[in-house]
Amino acid sequence: MSESPYTEETMSLQLGPLKRAKTYELVVKKIKDEIFAGRLRPGDRLPGERQMSELLNVSRPSVREAIRILEAMEIVRSRPGNGVGSGLVVSTEPSRALSDLLGVHVALSSYSVPEVLSVRMALEVQAVRRIATRVASIDLSQCADTLQRMADPLLDRESFLDLDTEFHVGLARASNNLLLGDLMAALREAVRRPMADAFDNDNDWAERAVTLMSEHTAIFEAVSQGHADEAESLVRHHIEGFYLTDNGELPEQSPSEKE
């Protein structure tokens, strides 16, 4: 049996002292641990502030701060009233918390355009293939409505970008995979500024808008008709075409640096 590499000296050097957690952080961790363990489930009602303070043997201000954080993370929600289902309950609805958090981290990280592009491509290809192979049970009405609004020739560039994002995220959500939709929303939010810059710097915006609208329509028609291979091909062409430089290559800088 090999000798343990840890000695009193190496352990202190490698591990270091534990950071003392604030009481409200321990309360947050306790609630999350209960959810991970399956003892708290969506829709379950949590004890009130005073009762939770007594059960956890912590101060009410600590419980109050923990609840504020959990609500900001959309892990719990406050429901008005005094009956069943009222009070502080574990969230039962999909939230924007995951996509918002992912979006910030993607934007802060120095991912290159090809890295972001490859992940976005994989997500969108997965989405359109799922829709095309299950189109009979898929509701595409929201995507159709978005396309109709995008056709307005009086749209300014920012409004067009909003609808462009709405269309692509809408496709991902229409695939009936909640995580896929949240991931797509995160990526789109992370690259919003460089996309807006590209729109603003386009000297022939009217032609670009017509091209993008035509490509969106083709993608929508392909998935609506159940043509998975065609939809995938159109998505790849649509995404790559937006990022390709004049010499047909993808830029290497991060989304936050792309102009």
JOBEL-V733176 format. One record per residue. N is the residue number from 1. RES is the residue in three letters. PHI is phi in whole degrees, 0 to 359 (* if undefined). D_CENTER is the distance of its C-alpha to the mean C-alpha in Angstrom with 1 decimal. Layout:
BEGIN
n-><N,N>
res-><RES,RES>
phi-><PHI,PHI>
d_center-><D_CENTER,D_CENTER>
END
This chain:
BEGIN
n-><1,2,3,4,5,6,7,8,9,10,11,12,13,14,15,16,17,18,19,20,21,22,23,24,25,26,27,28,29,30,31,32,33,34,35,36,37,38,39,40,41,42,43,44,45,46,47,48,49,50,51,52,53,54,55,56,57,58,59,60,61,62,63,64,65,66,67,68,69,70,71,72,73,74,75,76,77,78,79,80,81,82,83,84,85,86,87,88,89,90,91,92,93,94,95,96,97,98,99,100,101,102,103,104,105,106,107,108,109,110,111,112,113,114,115,116,117,118,119,120,121,122,123,124,125,126,127,128,129,130,131,132,133,134,135,136,137,138,139,140,141,142,143,144,145,146,147,148,149,150,151,152,153,154,155,156,157,158,159,160,161,162,163,164,165,166,167,168,169,170,171,172,173,174,175,176,177,178,179,180,181,182,183,184,185,186,187,188,189,190,191,192,193,194,195,196,197,198,199,200,201,202,203,204,205,206,207,208,209,210,211,212,213,214,215,216,217,218,219,220,221,222,223,224,225,226,227,228,229,230,231,232,233,234,235,236,237,238,239,240,241,242,243,244,245,246,247,248,249,250,251,252,253,254,255,256,257,258,259>
res-><MET,SER,GLU,SER,PRO,TYR,THR,GLU,GLU,THR,MET,SER,LEU,GLN,LEU,GLY,PRO,LEU,LYS,ARG,ALA,LYS,THR,TYR,GLU,LEU,VAL,VAL,LYS,LYS,ILE,LYS,ASP,GLU,ILE,PHE,ALA,GLY,ARG,LEU,ARG,PRO,GLY,ASP,ARG,LEU,PRO,GLY,GLU,ARG,GLN,MET,SER,GLU,LEU,LEU,ASN,VAL,SER,ARG,PRO,SER,VAL,ARG,GLU,ALA,ILE,ARG,ILE,LEU,GLU,ALA,MET,GLU,ILE,VAL,ARG,SER,ARG,PRO,GLY,ASN,GLY,VAL,GLY,SER,GLY,LEU,VAL,VAL,SER,THR,GLU,PRO,SER,ARG,ALA,LEU,SER,ASP,LEU,LEU,GLY,VAL,HIS,VAL,ALA,LEU,SER,SER,TYR,SER,VAL,PRO,GLU,VAL,LEU,SER,VAL,ARG,MET,ALA,LEU,GLU,VAL,GLN,ALA,VAL,ARG,ARG,ILE,ALA,THR,ARG,VAL,ALA,SER,ILE,ASP,LEU,SER,GLN,CYS,ALA,ASP,THR,LEU,GLN,ARG,MET,ALA,ASP,PRO,LEU,LEU,ASP,ARG,GLU,SER,PHE,LEU,ASP,LEU,ASP,THR,GLU,PHE,HIS,VAL,GLY,LEU,ALA,ARG,ALA,SER,ASN,ASN,LEU,LEU,LEU,GLY,ASP,LEU,MET,ALA,ALA,LEU,ARG,GLU,ALA,VAL,ARG,ARG,PRO,MET,ALA,ASP,ALA,PHE,ASP,ASN,ASP,ASN,ASP,TRP,ALA,GLU,ARG,ALA,VAL,THR,LEU,MET,SER,GLU,HIS,THR,ALA,ILE,PHE,GLU,ALA,VAL,SER,GLN,GLY,HIS,ALA,ASP,GLU,ALA,GLU,SER,LEU,VAL,ARG,HIS,HIS,ILE,GLU,GLY,PHE,TYR,LEU,THR,ASP,ASN,GLY,GLU,LEU,PRO,GLU,GLN,SER,PRO,SER,GLU,LYS,GLU>
phi-><*,288,284,298,286,271,238,302,287,291,295,291,284,276,265,74,290,287,283,285,278,286,300,296,293,293,294,302,298,298,297,297,298,295,291,299,280,85,277,245,235,308,93,293,268,271,299,292,303,293,295,295,299,290,296,266,58,228,286,295,300,293,296,298,293,297,297,301,291,297,290,296,279,60,277,233,225,266,245,291,109,237,272,298,89,267,84,269,233,290,302,247,244,300,240,274,302,296,294,297,295,297,300,296,293,295,293,281,273,270,286,284,303,300,293,296,297,294,290,299,300,299,294,290,298,299,296,291,291,298,295,298,275,229,302,296,250,255,263,254,297,294,296,296,295,298,300,297,289,292,284,293,291,268,297,278,294,294,295,296,297,301,288,300,298,301,294,291,293,298,298,298,289,293,288,64,237,300,294,300,295,293,296,296,299,295,295,296,294,293,255,298,296,298,293,297,298,297,296,294,272,283,283,233,299,302,292,299,298,297,297,298,297,297,292,299,298,296,297,299,295,296,290,297,266,77,265,296,297,295,298,299,299,293,296,299,297,296,288,297,298,288,263,299,279,298,268,81,246,272,294,262,286,286,304,288,258,292,247>
d_center-><47.4,45.9,46.1,43.1,41.9,41.3,44.1,44.2,43.9,41.1,39.1,39.3,38.3,35.4,33.9,35.0,35.1,32.4,30.5,31.6,28.7,29.0,29.8,26.8,24.6,26.7,26.2,22.4,22.8,25.3,23.1,20.2,23.0,24.3,21.1,20.7,24.4,24.0,26.5,24.0,22.2,20.1,22.6,25.0,26.7,27.0,30.4,31.2,31.2,34.9,34.8,31.8,33.6,36.7,35.0,33.2,36.1,34.2,34.7,33.3,31.7,29.8,28.6,27.7,25.6,23.8,23.1,21.8,19.3,18.3,17.9,15.8,13.4,13.7,15.5,18.6,19.7,23.1,24.9,28.2,31.5,33.7,33.5,31.5,27.7,28.3,27.7,24.9,23.0,20.2,17.2,17.4,14.6,10.8,9.3,6.8,7.7,5.4,2.3,5.8,7.3,5.8,6.3,9.7,10.7,10.2,12.2,14.7,15.4,18.1,16.5,18.7,18.0,19.0,16.7,13.5,15.3,16.2,12.7,11.6,15.0,14.7,11.6,13.4,16.7,15.6,14.3,17.6,19.8,18.6,19.2,22.5,23.9,23.2,23.7,26.3,23.9,20.9,20.6,20.1,21.6,18.6,18.2,22.0,22.0,19.5,21.8,24.8,23.6,22.8,26.5,27.8,29.8,29.8,26.1,25.6,23.2,20.6,20.6,20.5,17.4,15.7,16.9,16.0,12.3,12.9,14.7,12.5,9.4,12.3,13.7,10.8,10.8,14.6,14.8,14.6,12.1,9.5,7.7,8.1,6.7,3.3,3.9,5.7,4.3,3.4,6.8,8.3,8.1,9.5,12.3,13.1,16.3,17.8,17.3,19.0,21.7,22.3,22.8,25.1,27.1,27.7,31.4,31.4,28.5,30.1,30.5,26.9,25.6,28.0,26.9,23.2,24.0,26.3,23.8,21.2,24.2,25.3,21.9,21.9,25.6,25.2,22.6,24.6,27.7,26.2,26.7,24.1,25.8,26.2,22.7,21.5,24.1,23.2,19.5,20.7,23.3,21.1,18.5,21.2,23.5,21.3,21.3,24.8,27.3,30.9,32.1,29.6,27.6,24.1,24.0,23.4,22.1,18.7,16.4,17.6,21.2,21.1,23.3>
END
